[in-house]
Amino acid sequence: MTAAELNNIAENALNDQYKIIINKLKDCAIKGKNSCVISNLPVSLAKKLKQKGFIIIPVFKYKYSFFFRKRKIKYYMIQF
């Protein structure tokens, strides 16, 4: 198997998640926003969205938990 074939298999497996992301982007567009923040974005979906013309920017936010421990959480902001 080549890398292209494996990439196609991964894209087909993540097709449902791709539809969810597109629906979130449509909801943000209806509200008048030009970006949407998503917590989990696989690499194959990021490539597909970049090919479609979307801009993907990694965003880091800190989450404070019990006893003021902070964790860095990575989000992805998708602009259209």
C-alpha positions in Angstrom: 0.0 0.0 0.0 1.2 3.5 -0.8 0.9 6.6 1.4 -1.8 8.0 -0.9 -4.0 4.9 -0.5 -3.6 5.0 3.3 -4.5 8.7 3.3 -7.7 7.9 1.3 -8.7 5.2 3.8 -8.2 7.7 6.6 -10.3 10.3 4.9 -13.1 7.9 4.3 -13.1 6.8 7.9 -13.3 10.4 9.1 -16.1 11.4 6.7 -18.7 11.8 9.5 -16.4 14.0 11.5 -15.8 16.1 8.4 -19.6 16.6 7.9 -19.9 17.7 11.6 -17.1 20.3 11.1 -18.7 21.7 7.9 -22.1 22.0 9.8 -20.4 23.9 12.6 -18.8 26.2 10.0 -22.2 26.8 8.4 -23.7 27.6 11.8 -20.9 30.1 12.5 -21.4 31.7 9.1 -25.2 32.1 9.8 -24.3 33.9 13.0 -22.1 36.3 11.1 -18.7 34.9 12.3 -15.9 34.2 9.9 -14.2 31.5 12.1 -15.0 28.5 14.3 -13.0 26.9 17.1 -12.7 23.1 17.1 -11.0 21.0 19.8 -10.1 17.9 17.8 -8.9 18.0 14.2 -7.1 15.0 12.7 -4.2 15.6 10.3 -6.0 14.1 7.3 -9.0 16.4 7.8 -6.8 19.4 8.2 -5.2 18.7 4.8 -8.6 18.3 3.2 -9.8 21.6 4.7 -6.7 23.4 3.6 -7.2 22.0 0.0 -10.8 23.4 0.1 -9.4 26.9 1.0 -9.9 27.1 4.7 -7.2 28.6 7.0 -6.4 26.6 10.0 -4.6 28.2 13.0 -3.6 26.3 16.2 -4.8 28.1 19.3 -3.6 27.3 22.8 -5.8 27.9 25.9 -5.1 27.2 29.5 -7.5 25.3 31.6 -7.3 25.6 35.3 -8.3 22.6 37.4 -8.4 21.8 41.1 -5.6 23.4 43.2 -4.9 25.9 40.4 -3.0 23.4 38.2 -3.0 24.6 34.6 -3.0 22.5 31.5 -2.4 23.7 28.0 -5.2 22.6 25.6 -4.8 22.8 21.9 -7.7 24.0 19.8 -7.9 24.7 16.1 -9.5 27.9 14.7 -10.8 27.4 11.2 -11.3 30.6 9.2 -13.2 30.9 5.9 
